[in-house]
Every structure is written in C-alpha cells, then in structure tokens.
Amino acid sequence: MSVREEILQRALELTPDDRAYVADQLEASLPTDSFVDHEIAAAWFEEIERRVEKYDRGESTALGFEEVLENMRQALAARRASS
C-alpha cells in the first residue's frame, strides 16, 4: 500500500467532523486554481440559475447577510455546545 493510500484509509476512519476538517485543510493548502472540476462548476452554475429564476418568479425569498450570519453563528454555537 502506498503512503497516500494509507493516509486515505486512515482518514476514512475518522469521524465525519474530523474528515471535514482534514478535507478543508487539504483544500486550503492547494493553489486556488488547481481544485477546479468543470462538471462541478457547471452543476453549480445550473443550480444558481435555477435559484435565481425561482426568486425572480416570486417562488422563494432571500435573507439578508446579517440574518444569515446570525443563523450560522447560532448553529455553530449549538454544535459546539453538543460536542
């Protein structure tokens, strides 16, 4: 087994939170243009277009930045409290 396969195997044994942390750290260590997947970019573009069209038709609403930030802070605080 190669070193990278061993590292992958050990990483997959981590808890979901720990795997997310490792994934975030690894992604942050990459040059900004090296983690581009054109299929994912295309899928996100389609999703963004779908959401904008839904908003334009009045089928969804938007939240303000401060409200979203506060919701995120509350969710993070709850998660930390449960750990």
Secondary structure, DSSP 8 states (H G I E B T S, - for coil): --HHHHHHHHHHTS-HHHHHHHHHHHHHHS-TTSS--HHHHHHHHHHHHHHHHHHHTTSS----HHHHHHHHHHHHHHHHHH-
